[in-house]
Amino acid sequence: MEDLFNGELPDGERADIQLYIFPHIQEFLAIDLRESVPQVSLLDSGEIFDGAFYRTVEDDFSHTLREKTAFPFDHLMHLPLQVEEIVRGVAMTAILDRMGLVPEEEEEMPAVVVFIISGASLSMHLDQLIESFRKLLGPPTEGLTIKRWEGVFNRLVKEEHAAVKKLSHLDLTEAIKGDSPDYFTLWESRN
């Protein structure tokens, strides 16, 4: 599991940017590793997913939806994957723009690794998560307050864990009440 957070690309190269995304909370971390002293930013998804973001996604989707093709059914069946690619690309551009990294050409695009802190990574012991985060930042330097960012990371992990726990509780409550389409009992008639 620790290898999951080593921040290396498949070729063994180190990423330029590492993002720590917490799916159930607003904030996330972006770490720019291109300089000798990593630059850590705490970003808010509300600043990324603004009106311009949604307009760009809508425009790109509109073009994709209306694209003329020899295989219209196949085209429509693959729309969910195309929408995912559109959203991912627009989101990554918005994040890099928010970080002040607007590459002029494709060759200048930084290598980005995204860690989604959920599921197995969220169930890791908090000390392991913080240790992997600390290793990513490297040895303490004058320009980087590692303890501060460890505290921020710790807070985000705890908030994500609490949000997931609350959602699980709500799902279970809906299941017990019979309000959830995801769960049913053997004696329940859905007709």
PyMOL commands that set and color helices and strands:
alter all, ss='L'
color gray80, all
select helices_A, chain A and resi 2-5+45-48+51-65+72-77+79-98+106-108+119-123+126-137+146-177
alter helices_A, ss='H'
color red, helices_A
select strands_A, chain A and resi 17-21+27-32+39-44+112-116
alter strands_A, ss='S'
color yellow, strands_A
deselect
rebuild
show_as cartoon
